[in-house]
Amino acid sequence: MKNQQRLAIVFAVAACFALALPALASAAVWKHNGVNLAKFVSLSLPGGEVFETEISGEKSGMSCEVKATMTTEGGSTAKITAYEIKSCSGAFGKLSGCTVSVKEAKGLPWTVHVNASDLTITNMRVRRTFSAGCALAELDKTISPTVTLNTPSKIAEMEFSGSTTNYKAFGSWKVEGTNSGTYGIG
């Protein structure tokens, strides 16, 4: 009798795995007009970013105009292949009155993973050097932000947010041109 019970449990567990396997295999992927994407596409993403750090116990930072380029060939990944920091202003805290003299994205391309309803950028590294006399000489930080999509199936805008010890960055991008609203995930 015990062998029949064990055998029944083994069959039940195997059936559960068989039923769950299709769901596990259908990870979210890039789509174009609702159909799985199977070609190279480049999305131009102008937008803005705010970064914040703590200097001598005071929250300090500024906002920057940025432009990212995201490319994909379909599947469940993409890449940020370019990240241009155009200008920074609106400094606050200990960075008030400071300017950014060097601003650069490091370690490009950054990998983008497609999740069920959002994206994750892995190792987004930005280095900023500040003007002489500023309370901070350099800020070189790496985060892996989550990218929230306004409409996952028809992406027109997206917001990102990520943090690490004593640093956070958040902002938004708009999909430029005719690509707006035609690409998505699902």
Residue pairs with C-beta under 8 A, 6 or more apart in sequence:
27 76
27 114
28 76
28 114
28 115
28 116
28 117
28 185
28 186
29 36
29 37
29 74
29 75
29 76
29 114
29 185
29 186
30 36
30 37
30 41
30 72
30 74
30 75
30 76
30 78
30 114
30 183
30 184
30 185
31 37
31 153
31 183
31 184
31 185
31 186
32 39
32 41
32 182
32 183
33 182
34 153
34 184
34 186
36 74
37 72
37 73
37 74
37 75
37 183
38 73
38 74
39 73
39 74
40 71
40 72
40 73
41 71
41 72
41 73
41 179
41 183
42 69
42 70
42 71
42 81
43 69
43 70
43 71
43 175
43 176
43 179
43 183
44 67
44 69
44 175
44 176
44 177
44 179
45 67
45 68
45 69
45 70
45 158
45 173
45 174
45 175
45 176
46 65
46 66
46 67
46 173
46 174
46 176
47 65
47 66
47 67
47 68
47 171
47 172
47 173
47 174
48 63
48 64
48 65
48 66
48 171
48 172
49 63
49 64
49 66
49 85
49 160
49 169
49 170
49 171
50 61
50 62
50 63
50 64
50 169
50 170
50 171
51 61
51 62
51 64
51 126
51 128
51 139
51 141
51 167
51 168
51 169
52 59
52 60
52 61
52 167
52 168
52 169
53 59
53 60
53 61
53 136
53 139
53 141
53 166
53 167
54 60
54 166
55 93
55 94
55 95
55 135
55 136
56 94
56 135
58 93
58 94
59 92
59 93
60 91
60 92
60 93
60 94
60 95
60 96
60 135
60 136
61 91
61 92
61 93
61 95
62 88
62 89
62 90
62 91
62 92
62 95
62 98
62 100
63 88
63 89
63 90
64 85
64 86
64 87
64 88
64 89
64 100
64 103
65 85
65 86
65 87
65 88
66 83
66 84
66 85
66 86
66 171
66 173
67 82
67 83
67 84
67 86
68 80
68 82
68 83
68 84
68 173
69 80
69 81
69 82
69 83
70 78
70 79
70 80
70 81
70 112
71 78
71 79
71 81
71 109
72 78
72 79
72 112
75 114
76 113
76 114
77 111
77 112
77 113
77 114
78 111
78 112
78 114
78 119
79 109
79 110
79 111
79 112
80 108
80 109
80 110
80 112
80 121
80 124
81 108
81 109
82 105
82 108
83 105
83 108
83 110
83 124
83 126
84 105
85 100
85 103
85 104
85 105
85 126
85 128
88 99
88 100
88 103
88 128
91 97
91 98
94 135
94 136
95 130
95 134
95 135
95 136
97 134
98 130
98 131
98 134
98 135
98 136
99 130
99 131
99 134
100 128
100 129
100 130
100 131
101 129
101 130
101 131
102 127
102 128
102 129
103 126
103 127
103 128
103 129
104 126
104 127
105 125
105 126
106 125
106 126
106 127
106 140
107 123
107 125
107 142
110 121
110 122
110 123
110 124
110 125
111 121
111 122
111 123
112 119
112 120
112 121
112 122
112 147
113 119
113 120
113 122
114 185
115 185
117 149
117 152
117 185
118 146
118 147
118 148
118 149
118 152
119 146
119 147
119 149
119 158
119 185
120 144
120 145
120 146
120 147
121 144
121 145
121 147
121 160
121 162
122 144
123 142
123 144
124 142
124 143
124 144
124 145
124 162
125 140
125 141
125 142
126 140
126 141
126 169
127 138
127 139
127 140
128 138
128 139
128 140
129 137
129 138
130 136
130 137
130 138
130 139
139 167
141 164
141 167
141 169
142 164
143 162
143 163
143 164
143 167
143 168
143 169
144 162
145 160
145 161
145 162
145 169
145 170
146 160
146 161
146 162
147 158
147 159
147 160
148 158
148 159
148 160
148 161
149 155
149 158
149 184
149 185
150 156
150 157
150 158
150 159
151 181
151 184
152 184
152 185
152 186
153 184
153 185
153 186
154 181
154 182
154 183
154 184
155 175
155 180
155 181
155 183
155 184
155 185
156 174
156 175
156 180
156 181
157 172
157 173
157 174
157 175
158 172
158 173
158 175
159 170
159 171
159 172
160 169
160 170
160 171
160 172
160 173
161 168
161 169
161 170
162 168
162 169
162 170
163 169
174 180
175 181
175 183
